[in-house]
Amino acid sequence: MTMHRTVDVSVDAMLDDLRTLVEIESPSRDIGALRASAEAVAAVIEDRLGGRAVLIESEAGPHVHWSAGGDPAVLVLGHHDTVFPLGTLERRPFLVADGKATGPGVFDMLGGLVQAVHGLAALDDLSGVEILVTADEEVGSRSSRALIEERALACGAVLVFEGAADGGALKTGRKGCGTFQVSVAGRASHAGLEPAAGVNALVEASHQVLDIAALGRPDIGTTVTPTVASAGTLDNVVPAEATVIVDVRVESAEEKDRVEAAFAALAPHLDEAEIAVEGSVGRPPMPESASTELFALAQRLLPGLEGKAVGGGSDGNFTAALGVPTLDGLGAVGGGAHADHEYLLVGAMAERARLVAGLVRAIRDR
């Protein structure tokens, strides 16, 4: 395959491509918007790197896959879906000012995608390089996980272009994370005339919240946090139903197993109440050992570069759990992921793009 050659990276060109991607809004689960976004991502890849980017259809929207050919050696991994609903761009348009780029998705993670593509374009030879940009990372990667794992195992090394940690640090470890839903079934009755005839689902849910919160072990990195609850219909009716949603983060496979078993063992406190539990720790932990080799390469290329273990999950959790060397946080330097103040530091774009090129070259030369 013939590849385009650039002497160095152009920040202006990166910002042009970033504007293109940001201005095509791509909220998760909006298939039409994600199709337009996937087509734009594919066009940027083809324009900068040559070859053909293939759209892989899924129930969550199209994923984008590009290969330079040759024996697979490194997978560049990212996603093009964002958490922001359609219309966010009108309220918060793409803007470059005071050294920052702002707009929905600039940090998480469209900026990282652009930097990755432009960094690769600086290489003479891209044989063995693959790019996979998925459509459902923000909602659990259910439709893309098997594809991610397949390409990671084939390539043997994974570079993830999620936004950097605080201070521009790479992400060398991630907690496993998941969501559980506990549904309570009670029995309605008149709250004034015969409250004892009912089974109060809200009271049962309150017991469950205390039991669930007690599962946390923050001393070893396990957090179990009830986040959303709902119950009841009217102020004079004993609630017949209640729901509790729980966020879980763990640092080890052992804690994943313990917490999942504890949720499965939850039992009602009130006579005749029933509970049902759904969910799991869907993203396994990314141990820091998975990034050791690749992080050492990055530090040789960029002395002083720091690495941090973080609480959030990414698709790098899946590849690391397979034992494939994985380095995360290689994307935009900035902050405010999932928030209105999201931003990317323009001054860091060229350095991070060059880091991509250096890492790919170092991985293939190992």
C-alpha positions as CSV (number, residue, x, y, z in Angstrom):
1,M,0.0,0.0,0.0
2,T,1.3,3.5,-0.9
3,M,1.3,5.8,2.1
4,H,1.4,9.6,2.1
5,R,4.6,11.1,3.5
6,T,4.8,14.2,5.7
7,V,8.0,15.6,7.2
8,D,6.3,16.6,10.4
9,V,2.8,17.2,11.8
10,S,0.8,20.3,11.1
11,V,-1.3,21.6,14.0
12,D,-3.4,23.7,11.6
13,A,-4.2,20.6,9.6
14,M,-5.1,18.7,12.8
15,L,-7.4,21.4,13.9
16,D,-9.1,21.4,10.5
17,D,-9.8,17.7,10.8
18,L,-10.8,18.1,14.4
19,R,-13.4,20.7,13.4
20,T,-14.7,18.4,10.8
21,L,-15.3,15.6,13.3
22,V,-16.7,17.7,16.1
23,E,-19.2,19.4,13.8
24,I,-20.7,16.1,12.9
25,E,-22.3,15.3,16.2
26,S,-22.1,11.6,17.2
27,P,-24.2,10.7,20.3
28,S,-24.1,7.1,21.3
29,R,-27.1,5.0,20.1
30,D,-28.1,7.6,17.4
31,I,-27.5,5.3,14.4
32,G,-28.0,8.0,11.8
33,A,-25.6,10.5,13.5
34,L,-23.0,7.7,14.1
35,R,-23.1,6.7,10.4
36,A,-22.3,10.3,9.4
37,S,-19.6,10.4,12.0
38,A,-18.1,7.0,10.9
39,E,-18.0,8.2,7.3
40,A,-16.2,11.4,8.3
41,V,-13.7,9.4,10.4
42,A,-13.1,7.1,7.4
43,A,-12.6,10.1,5.1
44,V,-10.0,11.7,7.4
45,I,-8.1,8.4,7.7
46,E,-8.1,7.8,3.9
47,D,-7.1,11.4,3.1
48,R,-4.2,11.4,5.5
49,L,-3.0,7.8,5.2
50,G,-4.3,6.5,1.9
51,G,-5.8,3.1,1.5
52,R,-9.4,2.3,2.4
53,A,-11.2,2.5,5.7
54,V,-14.0,-0.1,6.0
55,L,-17.2,0.6,7.9
56,I,-18.2,-2.5,9.9
57,E,-21.9,-2.5,10.6
58,S,-23.3,-3.2,14.0
59,E,-26.5,-2.8,16.0
60,A,-24.8,0.2,17.8
61,G,-23.7,1.9,14.6
62,P,-20.8,1.6,12.2
63,H,-17.3,0.9,13.5
64,V,-14.3,2.0,11.3
65,H,-11.4,-0.3,10.5
66,W,-8.3,0.5,8.5
67,S,-5.2,-1.6,7.9
68,A,-1.9,-0.8,6.2
69,G,-1.4,-4.4,5.3
70,G,1.5,-6.7,6.3
71,D,1.7,-8.8,9.4
72,P,-0.4,-7.1,12.2
73,A,1.8,-5.5,14.7
74,V,0.0,-2.6,16.5
75,L,-3.6,-1.7,17.0
76,V,-4.5,2.0,17.3
77,L,-7.8,2.0,19.2
78,G,-10.4,4.7,19.7
79,H,-14.1,5.5,19.5
80,H,-16.1,8.1,17.6
81,D,-19.3,8.1,19.7
82,T,-19.7,10.9,22.3
83,V,-22.0,11.4,25.4
84,F,-23.5,14.7,24.1
85,P,-27.0,14.8,22.6
86,L,-27.8,16.3,19.3
87,G,-28.0,20.0,19.5
88,T,-25.0,20.4,21.9
89,L,-23.0,21.9,19.1
90,E,-25.4,24.8,18.6
91,R,-25.0,25.7,22.2
92,R,-21.3,24.9,22.4
93,P,-19.7,25.2,18.9
94,F,-16.2,24.2,18.0
95,L,-13.9,27.1,18.9
96,V,-10.1,27.6,19.2
97,A,-9.1,30.4,21.5
98,D,-6.5,31.1,24.2
99,G,-4.6,27.9,23.4
100,K,-7.6,25.7,23.8
101,A,-10.0,23.9,21.4
102,T,-13.5,23.4,22.8
103,G,-16.6,21.7,21.6
104,P,-18.5,18.5,22.2
105,G,-16.0,15.5,22.0
106,V,-12.7,17.4,21.6
107,F,-11.1,15.7,24.6
108,D,-13.2,12.5,24.7
109,M,-12.0,11.5,22.2
110,L,-12.0,13.1,18.8
111,G,-8.8,15.0,19.4
112,G,-7.0,11.8,20.2
113,L,-8.2,10.2,16.9
114,V,-6.9,13.2,14.9
115,Q,-3.5,13.2,16.7
116,A,-3.2,9.5,16.1
117,V,-3.9,9.7,12.3
118,H,-1.6,12.7,11.8
119,G,1.2,11.0,13.8
120,L,0.9,7.9,11.7
121,A,1.0,10.0,8.5
122,A,4.5,11.2,9.5
123,L,5.9,7.6,9.1
124,D,7.3,6.3,5.8
125,D,6.2,2.8,6.5
126,L,2.9,1.8,8.1
127,S,3.0,-1.9,7.4
128,G,1.5,-3.8,10.4
129,V,-0.5,-0.9,11.6
130,E,-4.3,-1.1,12.1
131,I,-6.8,1.5,13.3
132,L,-10.1,0.6,14.9
133,V,-12.6,3.3,15.8
134,T,-15.7,2.0,17.5
135,A,-19.3,3.4,17.8
136,D,-20.3,2.3,21.2
137,E,-17.5,2.8,23.8
138,E,-19.5,5.3,25.8
139,V,-22.3,2.8,26.3
140,G,-20.3,-0.4,27.2
141,S,-18.8,-1.6,23.9
142,R,-21.3,-4.5,23.7
143,S,-21.3,-4.6,19.9
144,S,-17.6,-3.9,19.4
145,R,-15.9,-6.0,22.2
146,A,-15.4,-9.2,20.2
147,L,-14.0,-7.2,17.3
148,I,-11.7,-5.2,19.6
149,E,-10.4,-8.5,21.2
150,E,-9.9,-10.2,17.9
151,R,-7.8,-7.4,16.4
152,A,-5.9,-6.9,19.7
153,L,-4.9,-10.5,19.8
154,A,-3.9,-10.4,16.1
155,C,-1.8,-7.3,16.5
156,G,-0.1,-8.1,19.8
157,A,0.1,-4.4,21.0
158,V,-2.6,-1.8,21.6
159,L,-2.3,2.0,21.8
160,V,-5.5,3.6,23.1
161,F,-6.2,7.2,22.3
162,E,-8.5,8.2,25.1
163,G,-7.6,11.6,26.6
164,A,-4.6,11.9,28.8
165,A,-4.7,11.9,32.6
166,D,-4.1,15.0,34.7
167,G,-1.0,16.9,33.7
168,G,-0.7,15.0,30.4
169,A,0.1,11.6,32.0
170,L,-0.5,8.4,30.2
171,K,-2.9,5.9,31.7
172,T,-1.0,2.9,32.8
173,G,-3.8,1.1,34.7
174,R,-7.6,1.3,34.9
175,K,-10.1,-0.1,37.3
176,G,-12.6,-2.6,36.1
177,C,-16.1,-1.0,36.1
178,G,-19.7,-2.0,35.8
179,T,-23.3,-1.1,36.6
180,F,-25.8,-3.1,38.6
181,Q,-29.6,-2.6,38.8
182,V,-31.5,-3.9,41.8
183,S,-35.2,-4.1,41.3
184,V,-37.6,-4.4,44.3
185,A,-41.1,-5.8,44.0
186,G,-43.5,-5.1,47.0
187,R,-47.2,-4.7,47.2
188,A,-49.3,-1.5,47.0
189,S,-51.8,-0.5,49.6
190,H,-53.4,2.7,50.9
191,A,-50.8,4.6,53.0
192,G,-53.4,6.0,55.4
193,L,-56.2,3.3,55.6
194,E,-54.1,0.1,55.6
195,P,-50.4,0.6,55.3
196,A,-49.7,-2.7,56.9
197,A,-51.4,-4.5,54.1
198,G,-48.7,-3.4,51.7
199,V,-45.1,-4.4,51.3
200,N,-43.1,-1.2,51.0
201,A,-40.7,-1.4,48.2
202,L,-39.0,1.9,49.1
203,V,-38.3,0.6,52.6
204,E,-36.9,-2.6,51.2
205,A,-34.8,-0.6,48.7
206,S,-33.4,1.4,51.6
207,H,-32.2,-1.7,53.3
208,Q,-30.6,-2.9,50.1
209,V,-28.8,0.5,49.6
210,L,-27.1,0.1,53.0
211,D,-26.2,-3.5,52.2
212,I,-24.8,-2.5,48.8
213,A,-22.8,0.4,50.1
214,A,-21.2,-1.8,52.6
215,L,-19.7,-3.9,49.8
216,G,-17.1,-1.2,49.0
217,R,-13.5,-1.7,50.0
218,P,-11.8,1.7,49.2
219,D,-8.7,0.6,51.0
220,I,-8.0,-1.8,48.1
221,G,-9.6,0.3,45.4
222,T,-13.1,-1.1,45.4
223,T,-15.9,1.5,45.2
224,V,-19.6,0.5,45.3
225,T,-21.7,3.6,44.9
226,P,-25.5,3.7,44.7
227,T,-26.2,6.5,42.1
228,V,-29.8,6.5,41.0
229,A,-33.0,5.4,42.8
230,S,-36.7,5.5,42.0
231,A,-39.8,4.4,43.9
232,G,-43.4,5.1,44.4
233,T,-46.3,6.6,42.4
234,L,-48.5,8.7,44.7
235,D,-48.0,10.3,48.1
236,N,-50.8,8.2,49.7
237,V,-49.8,4.8,48.2
238,V,-47.4,2.3,49.7
239,P,-44.8,1.8,46.9
240,A,-45.0,-1.4,45.1
241,E,-41.8,-1.0,43.1
242,A,-38.4,0.5,43.5
243,T,-35.1,0.5,41.6
244,V,-31.6,1.2,42.6
245,I,-28.7,1.6,40.2
246,V,-25.1,1.1,41.4
247,D,-21.7,2.1,40.0
248,V,-18.9,-0.4,40.8
249,R,-15.1,0.0,40.3
250,V,-12.5,-2.6,41.2
251,E,-8.7,-3.0,40.8
252,S,-8.4,-6.8,40.7
253,A,-10.1,-9.8,39.2
254,E,-10.6,-11.2,42.7
255,E,-12.6,-8.1,43.7
256,K,-14.7,-8.3,40.5
257,D,-15.6,-11.9,41.5
258,R,-16.3,-11.0,45.1
259,V,-18.6,-8.0,44.3
260,E,-20.5,-9.9,41.6
261,A,-21.1,-12.8,44.0
262,A,-22.3,-10.4,46.7
263,F,-24.8,-8.8,44.4
264,A,-26.1,-12.3,43.4
265,A,-26.5,-13.1,47.1
266,L,-28.6,-10.0,48.0
267,A,-31.7,-11.1,49.9
268,P,-34.9,-9.3,50.9
269,H,-35.3,-7.9,54.5
270,L,-39.1,-7.5,54.4
271,D,-41.5,-10.5,54.4
272,E,-43.0,-11.0,50.9
273,A,-40.6,-8.5,49.2
274,E,-38.8,-9.7,46.2
275,I,-35.6,-8.5,44.6
276,A,-34.0,-9.0,41.2
277,V,-30.4,-8.1,40.3
278,E,-29.0,-7.4,36.8
279,G,-25.5,-6.3,35.7
280,S,-21.9,-7.2,36.1
281,V,-18.4,-5.6,36.1
282,G,-18.5,-5.5,32.3
283,R,-15.0,-4.0,31.9
284,P,-12.3,-6.1,33.6
285,P,-9.5,-4.3,35.4
286,M,-6.5,-3.1,33.3
287,P,-3.5,-4.0,35.5
288,E,-0.5,-1.7,35.4
289,S,1.6,-4.7,34.3
290,A,-0.2,-4.6,31.0
291,S,1.4,-1.3,30.2
292,T,4.9,-1.7,31.6
293,E,6.7,-2.5,28.3
294,L,5.0,0.1,26.2
295,F,5.2,2.8,28.8
296,A,8.9,2.3,29.0
297,L,9.1,2.8,25.3
298,A,7.0,6.0,25.6
299,Q,9.3,7.3,28.4
300,R,12.4,6.8,26.2
301,L,10.7,8.8,23.5
302,L,9.5,11.6,25.8
303,P,11.6,11.8,29.0
304,G,9.7,13.0,32.0
305,L,6.4,11.5,30.8
306,E,4.4,10.3,33.7
307,G,2.0,7.4,34.0
308,K,-1.1,7.1,36.3
309,A,-3.6,4.4,37.2
310,V,-7.1,5.9,36.9
311,G,-10.6,4.9,38.0
312,G,-12.4,5.2,34.6
313,G,-12.6,2.4,32.1
314,S,-12.0,2.2,28.4
315,D,-11.7,-0.4,25.7
316,G,-8.1,-0.9,26.8
317,N,-9.5,-2.8,29.8
318,F,-10.6,-5.5,27.4
319,T,-7.3,-5.8,25.5
320,A,-5.2,-5.7,28.7
321,A,-7.4,-8.5,30.2
322,L,-6.4,-10.7,27.3
323,G,-2.7,-10.2,28.2
324,V,-2.1,-8.0,25.2
325,P,0.4,-5.1,26.0
326,T,-1.8,-2.0,26.2
327,L,-1.0,1.7,26.7
328,D,-3.8,4.2,27.3
329,G,-4.3,7.9,27.6
330,L,-2.3,8.7,24.5
331,G,-4.9,11.1,23.1
332,A,-5.7,14.7,23.8
333,V,-4.1,16.7,26.7
334,G,-6.8,18.7,28.3
335,G,-9.8,17.9,30.5
336,G,-13.5,18.1,31.3
337,A,-14.5,14.8,29.7
338,H,-18.3,14.5,29.6
339,A,-18.7,18.1,30.8
340,D,-19.5,21.4,29.3
341,H,-16.0,22.7,30.0
342,E,-14.4,20.0,28.0
343,Y,-11.2,21.3,26.3
344,L,-8.1,20.2,24.4
345,L,-4.7,22.0,24.8
346,V,-3.6,22.9,21.3
347,G,0.0,23.3,22.3
348,A,0.3,19.6,23.1
349,M,-1.1,18.3,19.9
350,A,2.1,18.1,17.8
351,E,4.2,16.5,20.6
352,R,1.5,13.8,21.1
353,A,1.2,13.1,17.4
354,R,5.0,12.7,17.2
355,L,4.8,10.3,20.2
356,V,2.4,8.1,18.2
357,A,4.9,7.9,15.3
358,G,7.7,7.1,17.7
359,L,5.8,4.4,19.5
360,V,4.7,2.6,16.4
361,R,8.3,2.6,15.1
362,A,9.6,1.4,18.4
363,I,7.0,-1.4,18.7
364,R,7.8,-2.7,15.2
365,D,11.5,-2.6,15.9
366,R,11.3,-4.5,19.2
